[in-house]
Amino acid sequence: MLIRRFSLVLLGLAGAALLLAGLAFSAFAGPPPGSPTAAPTVDRLAAPPTVSNPTQADLGAQLFWLHCQPCHGDQAQGLTDDWRAQYPLDHQDCWKSRCHGDPPYQNGFILPHTVPALVGPGTLNHFATAADLYTFISHAMPFQAPGSLKPAEYWAIAAFLLRGHGLPVAALPINDSASAQRIPLGATATAPAAAMTPAEVTPTPAATAGSPGGLPVTAGLFVVAGLGVLGAGWLVLRRARQNA
């Protein structure tokens, strides 16, 4: 009788252990692969991602974000209503008094009501060549501090915009007017290139058998085994009481 009771106790403990293990695996595994998840919100005001061994246009992307994006937009789409809506609520009306309207904030400046797009159909078409583009931005931009950047920085911004117009990477870098004079803007693409899109959030890799996402099957096996052992122990106990 003592051995039988000891066996029943062992069966109960084994079943409980397997059941708890299954529940633990299930909790660790999280939702099964393919379950819908909330899409992360992309911060369009954030700096573009840095890359190893950046090209001239990559450097220009960082400079564009710092000096040009606030007015010309994250897609170089201009100062659109959608772009202004990305800013904090009290900064969305650029032309109100004490902002960039009349009068501006102390030591500030009045912003034009139209800030043009720089990438897309019909943009930059008043510049015949990349050299003309460089000449203009190096003398007139940024709007509040014209000519304040270094020549290499202006060339990098120009390269970034040219890449956005589809200029092949092989044509870059450009560092002087002679090489830029040979790049006609009218011959470049008018659709934004991939380089102009906001930084993408790295997708989560698909779950594999060795990853937490591949654990639901293992968890299920543990639960089934635990329930089976507990059921067997219950049957043995029931028969023992019937024979007593």
C-alpha positions as CSV (number, residue, x, y, z in Angstrom):
1,M,0.0,0.0,0.0
2,L,2.8,2.4,0.9
3,I,4.6,1.7,-2.5
4,R,1.3,2.4,-4.3
5,R,0.8,5.7,-2.6
6,F,4.4,6.7,-3.2
7,S,3.9,5.9,-6.9
8,L,0.7,7.9,-7.1
9,V,2.6,10.9,-5.5
10,L,5.4,10.5,-8.1
11,L,2.8,10.4,-10.9
12,G,1.1,13.5,-9.6
13,L,4.4,15.4,-9.2
14,A,5.6,14.4,-12.7
15,G,2.3,15.4,-14.3
16,A,2.3,18.8,-12.5
17,A,5.9,19.4,-13.5
18,L,5.2,18.7,-17.2
19,L,2.1,20.9,-17.1
20,L,4.0,23.8,-15.5
21,A,6.8,23.4,-18.0
22,G,4.3,23.6,-20.9
23,L,2.7,26.7,-19.4
24,A,6.2,28.3,-19.0
25,F,7.2,27.5,-22.5
26,S,3.9,28.9,-23.8
27,A,4.4,32.2,-21.8
28,F,8.0,32.5,-23.1
29,A,7.0,31.8,-26.7
30,G,4.6,34.8,-27.0
31,P,2.2,35.0,-29.9
32,P,2.6,32.4,-32.6
33,P,4.4,33.3,-35.9
34,G,2.3,35.2,-38.3
35,S,0.2,36.8,-35.6
36,P,-0.7,40.5,-36.4
37,T,1.4,43.0,-34.5
38,A,1.1,46.8,-34.3
39,A,3.1,48.6,-36.9
40,P,5.8,50.8,-35.3
41,T,5.4,54.5,-35.8
42,V,8.1,56.1,-38.0
43,D,9.5,59.3,-36.7
44,R,9.8,61.5,-39.8
45,L,11.6,64.1,-37.8
46,A,14.5,61.7,-36.9
47,A,17.9,61.9,-38.6
48,P,18.4,59.4,-41.5
49,P,20.2,56.2,-40.5
50,T,24.0,56.3,-40.7
51,V,25.8,53.7,-42.9
52,S,29.2,52.3,-42.9
53,N,31.5,53.8,-45.7
54,P,29.0,56.6,-46.5
55,T,28.9,57.9,-50.0
56,Q,28.9,61.6,-50.8
57,A,25.1,61.4,-51.2
58,D,24.8,59.7,-47.8
59,L,26.7,62.5,-46.2
60,G,24.5,64.9,-48.0
61,A,21.4,63.2,-46.5
62,Q,22.6,64.0,-43.0
63,L,23.4,67.6,-44.0
64,F,20.0,67.9,-45.7
65,W,18.3,66.7,-42.5
66,L,20.2,69.3,-40.4
67,H,20.0,72.3,-42.7
68,C,17.2,71.8,-45.3
69,Q,14.6,69.3,-44.1
70,P,12.9,71.6,-41.5
71,C,11.6,73.7,-44.5
72,H,11.9,71.4,-47.5
73,G,10.5,68.3,-45.9
74,D,11.7,64.8,-45.2
75,Q,11.0,63.8,-48.8
76,A,12.2,67.1,-50.2
77,Q,8.5,67.7,-50.9
78,G,8.5,71.3,-49.7
79,L,6.7,72.9,-46.8
80,T,3.4,71.0,-47.2
81,D,0.5,70.9,-44.7
82,D,1.3,67.2,-44.1
83,W,5.0,68.0,-43.3
84,R,4.1,70.8,-41.0
85,A,1.7,68.4,-39.2
86,Q,4.8,66.4,-38.1
87,Y,6.0,69.2,-35.8
88,P,4.7,69.8,-32.3
89,L,1.3,71.5,-32.4
90,D,2.6,74.9,-31.3
91,H,5.2,74.9,-34.1
92,Q,2.9,73.9,-37.0
93,D,1.9,77.5,-37.9
94,C,5.2,78.7,-39.3
95,W,3.8,82.1,-40.2
96,K,2.2,83.2,-37.0
97,S,3.6,86.3,-35.2
98,R,6.7,85.6,-33.1
99,C,7.4,82.5,-35.1
100,H,8.4,83.0,-38.7
101,G,5.7,85.5,-39.4
102,D,5.7,89.3,-39.1
103,P,7.2,90.2,-36.6
104,P,9.5,87.1,-36.2
105,Y,11.0,85.9,-33.0
106,Q,14.1,87.8,-31.7
107,N,17.0,87.4,-34.2
108,G,14.6,85.3,-36.3
109,F,13.5,85.5,-39.9
110,I,10.3,85.7,-41.9
111,L,9.7,82.5,-43.9
112,P,8.2,82.7,-47.4
113,H,4.7,81.2,-47.6
114,T,5.8,78.9,-50.4
115,V,8.9,76.6,-49.9
116,P,9.4,74.6,-53.1
117,A,9.8,70.8,-53.4
118,L,13.3,69.7,-54.5
119,V,12.5,66.2,-55.7
120,G,9.7,65.0,-57.8
121,P,8.1,65.9,-61.2
122,G,8.9,69.4,-62.3
123,T,11.4,70.2,-59.6
124,L,14.8,71.7,-60.2
125,N,13.9,72.2,-63.8
126,H,15.1,75.8,-63.7
127,F,18.7,74.6,-63.2
128,A,20.3,73.4,-66.4
129,T,23.1,71.5,-64.8
130,A,24.3,70.2,-61.4
131,A,26.8,73.1,-61.4
132,D,23.9,75.6,-61.6
133,L,22.3,73.9,-58.6
134,Y,25.5,74.0,-56.6
135,T,26.0,77.7,-57.4
136,F,22.5,78.6,-56.3
137,I,22.4,76.6,-53.0
138,S,26.0,77.7,-52.0
139,H,25.0,81.3,-52.3
140,A,21.4,81.4,-51.2
141,M,20.9,78.5,-48.7
142,P,20.2,77.9,-45.9
143,F,17.6,80.6,-46.2
144,Q,18.4,82.1,-42.8
145,A,22.2,81.9,-43.2
146,P,23.1,81.9,-46.9
147,G,26.5,80.6,-47.8
148,S,27.3,79.5,-44.3
149,L,28.3,75.9,-45.1
150,K,31.6,74.6,-46.4
151,P,31.9,73.9,-50.2
152,A,32.2,70.1,-49.5
153,E,28.9,70.3,-47.6
154,Y,27.1,72.0,-50.4
155,W,28.5,69.5,-52.9
156,A,27.2,66.7,-50.6
157,I,23.7,68.2,-50.4
158,A,23.7,68.6,-54.2
159,A,24.8,64.9,-54.6
160,F,21.9,63.9,-52.3
161,L,19.4,65.8,-54.3
162,L,20.8,64.4,-57.6
163,R,20.5,60.9,-56.2
164,G,16.9,61.7,-55.4
165,H,16.5,62.6,-59.1
166,G,17.8,59.2,-60.1
167,L,21.4,60.1,-60.9
168,P,23.5,56.9,-61.1
169,V,25.9,56.4,-58.2
170,A,28.7,56.0,-60.8
171,A,28.4,59.7,-61.6
172,L,29.2,60.7,-58.0
173,P,31.0,62.1,-56.2
174,I,31.1,65.6,-57.6
175,N,33.5,68.1,-56.2
176,D,34.0,70.8,-58.8
177,S,32.1,72.8,-61.3
178,A,33.8,71.2,-64.3
179,S,32.4,67.7,-63.5
180,A,29.0,69.1,-62.3
181,Q,28.7,71.1,-65.6
182,R,28.5,67.7,-67.4
183,I,25.5,66.6,-65.4
184,P,22.3,68.0,-67.0
185,L,19.4,68.1,-64.6
186,G,16.8,67.8,-67.4
187,A,18.1,64.2,-68.1
188,T,17.7,62.9,-64.6
189,A,14.7,61.1,-63.3
190,T,11.8,63.1,-61.8
191,A,10.5,60.5,-59.4
192,P,12.0,60.3,-55.9
193,A,14.6,57.6,-55.5
194,A,14.6,55.1,-52.6
195,A,17.3,57.3,-50.8
196,M,14.6,59.9,-50.2
197,T,12.3,57.7,-48.1
198,P,12.3,57.9,-44.3
199,A,14.3,55.5,-42.3
200,E,12.6,52.1,-42.3
201,V,12.3,50.1,-39.1
202,T,14.2,46.8,-39.4
203,P,11.6,44.0,-39.7
204,T,11.6,41.2,-37.1
205,P,13.1,38.0,-38.6
206,A,10.7,35.1,-39.1
207,A,10.6,32.7,-36.2
208,T,12.7,29.5,-36.5
209,A,12.5,26.2,-34.6
210,G,15.2,27.3,-32.3
211,S,13.8,30.7,-31.5
212,P,11.1,31.8,-29.0
213,G,8.6,32.0,-31.9
214,G,9.1,28.3,-32.6
215,L,8.2,27.1,-29.1
216,P,4.4,26.8,-29.2
217,V,4.6,23.2,-30.4
218,T,7.0,22.2,-27.7
219,A,4.8,23.9,-25.1
220,G,1.8,22.0,-26.4
221,L,3.6,18.7,-26.1
222,F,4.5,19.4,-22.5
223,V,1.0,20.4,-21.6
224,V,-0.4,17.3,-23.2
225,A,2.1,15.1,-21.5
226,G,1.4,16.6,-18.1
227,L,-2.3,16.2,-18.5
228,G,-1.7,12.6,-19.6
229,V,0.4,11.7,-16.6
230,L,-2.1,13.4,-14.2
231,G,-5.0,11.5,-15.9
232,A,-3.1,8.2,-15.6
233,G,-2.5,8.9,-11.9
234,W,-6.2,9.6,-11.4
235,L,-7.2,6.4,-13.0
236,V,-4.8,4.4,-10.9
237,L,-6.1,6.1,-7.8
238,R,-9.7,5.4,-8.8
239,R,-9.1,1.7,-9.4
240,A,-7.2,1.4,-6.1
241,R,-10.2,2.8,-4.3
242,Q,-12.6,0.4,-6.1
243,N,-10.5,-2.6,-5.1
244,A,-10.1,-1.5,-1.5
